[in-house]
Amino acid sequence: MVGPGSVNNEIDFAVEKNNLYREEGYTDMKVASIRRLIPVTPDGEPDKNRTELFVGSTQIMTPQGPIPLQSMLPANNFTEALNAFPGAMEKAMGEMLEEFKKMQEKEQHKDDSRIIVPGR
């Protein structure tokens, strides 16, 4: 456990100076939130040798509360990111639902193995 005054030699807090990005955020105040990650050099200047990254996120409202969805957007520029957003979120939702089904099946199998049948 890491706390005040404790030392943990397993945690490396070194900054990856060759993997820095400046972040810009965009939203439509309704559904879409897009983060634009702009590569920068260790002195904060744009790094023209690396490409920008785009990350989309949204929330699905359920009776249990909001569920966040996030996905990398396959895009080379902001316009492409806007166009890629709907498909990426649909894919992320499909993957989340598939994972949820697997968890339900696993839980059901676990519950079935607890059933004691007399005479067996």
Secondary structure as a PSIPRED ss2 file (coil, helix, strand):
# PSIPRED VFORMAT (PSIPRED V4.0)

   1 M C   1.000  0.000  0.000
   2 V C   1.000  0.000  0.000
   3 G C   1.000  0.000  0.000
   4 P C   1.000  0.000  0.000
   5 G C   1.000  0.000  0.000
   6 S C   1.000  0.000  0.000
   7 V C   1.000  0.000  0.000
   8 N C   1.000  0.000  0.000
   9 N C   1.000  0.000  0.000
  10 E C   1.000  0.000  0.000
  11 I C   1.000  0.000  0.000
  12 D C   1.000  0.000  0.000
  13 F C   1.000  0.000  0.000
  14 A C   1.000  0.000  0.000
  15 V C   1.000  0.000  0.000
  16 E C   1.000  0.000  0.000
  17 K C   1.000  0.000  0.000
  18 N C   1.000  0.000  0.000
  19 N C   1.000  0.000  0.000
  20 L E   0.000  0.000  1.000
  21 Y E   0.000  0.000  1.000
  22 R E   0.000  0.000  1.000
  23 E E   0.000  0.000  1.000
  24 E E   0.000  0.000  1.000
  25 G E   0.000  0.000  1.000
  26 Y E   0.000  0.000  1.000
  27 T E   0.000  0.000  1.000
  28 D C   1.000  0.000  0.000
  29 M C   1.000  0.000  0.000
  30 K C   1.000  0.000  0.000
  31 V C   1.000  0.000  0.000
  32 A C   1.000  0.000  0.000
  33 S E   0.000  0.000  1.000
  34 I E   0.000  0.000  1.000
  35 R E   0.000  0.000  1.000
  36 R E   0.000  0.000  1.000
  37 L E   0.000  0.000  1.000
  38 I E   0.000  0.000  1.000
  39 P E   0.000  0.000  1.000
  40 V E   0.000  0.000  1.000
  41 T C   1.000  0.000  0.000
  42 P C   1.000  0.000  0.000
  43 D C   1.000  0.000  0.000
  44 G C   1.000  0.000  0.000
  45 E C   1.000  0.000  0.000
  46 P E   0.000  0.000  1.000
  47 D C   1.000  0.000  0.000
  48 K C   1.000  0.000  0.000
  49 N C   1.000  0.000  0.000
  50 R C   1.000  0.000  0.000
  51 T C   1.000  0.000  0.000
  52 E C   1.000  0.000  0.000
  53 L E   0.000  0.000  1.000
  54 F E   0.000  0.000  1.000
  55 V E   0.000  0.000  1.000
  56 G E   0.000  0.000  1.000
  57 S E   0.000  0.000  1.000
  58 T E   0.000  0.000  1.000
  59 Q E   0.000  0.000  1.000
  60 I E   0.000  0.000  1.000
  61 M E   0.000  0.000  1.000
  62 T E   0.000  0.000  1.000
  63 P C   1.000  0.000  0.000
  64 Q C   1.000  0.000  0.000
  65 G E   0.000  0.000  1.000
  66 P E   0.000  0.000  1.000
  67 I E   0.000  0.000  1.000
  68 P E   0.000  0.000  1.000
  69 L E   0.000  0.000  1.000
  70 Q E   0.000  0.000  1.000
  71 S E   0.000  0.000  1.000
  72 M E   0.000  0.000  1.000
  73 L C   1.000  0.000  0.000
  74 P C   1.000  0.000  0.000
  75 A C   1.000  0.000  0.000
  76 N C   1.000  0.000  0.000
  77 N C   1.000  0.000  0.000
  78 F H   0.000  1.000  0.000
  79 T H   0.000  1.000  0.000
  80 E H   0.000  1.000  0.000
  81 A H   0.000  1.000  0.000
  82 L H   0.000  1.000  0.000
  83 N H   0.000  1.000  0.000
  84 A H   0.000  1.000  0.000
  85 F H   0.000  1.000  0.000
  86 P H   0.000  1.000  0.000
  87 G H   0.000  1.000  0.000
  88 A H   0.000  1.000  0.000
  89 M H   0.000  1.000  0.000
  90 E H   0.000  1.000  0.000
  91 K H   0.000  1.000  0.000
  92 A H   0.000  1.000  0.000
  93 M H   0.000  1.000  0.000
  94 G H   0.000  1.000  0.000
  95 E H   0.000  1.000  0.000
  96 M H   0.000  1.000  0.000
  97 L H   0.000  1.000  0.000
  98 E H   0.000  1.000  0.000
  99 E H   0.000  1.000  0.000
 100 F H   0.000  1.000  0.000
 101 K H   0.000  1.000  0.000
 102 K H   0.000  1.000  0.000
 103 M H   0.000  1.000  0.000
 104 Q H   0.000  1.000  0.000
 105 E H   0.000  1.000  0.000
 106 K H   0.000  1.000  0.000
 107 E H   0.000  1.000  0.000
 108 Q H   0.000  1.000  0.000
 109 H H   0.000  1.000  0.000
 110 K H   0.000  1.000  0.000
 111 D H   0.000  1.000  0.000
 112 D H   0.000  1.000  0.000
 113 S C   1.000  0.000  0.000
 114 R C   1.000  0.000  0.000
 115 I C   1.000  0.000  0.000
 116 I C   1.000  0.000  0.000
 117 V C   1.000  0.000  0.000
 118 P C   1.000  0.000  0.000
 119 G C   1.000  0.000  0.000
 120 R C   1.000  0.000  0.000
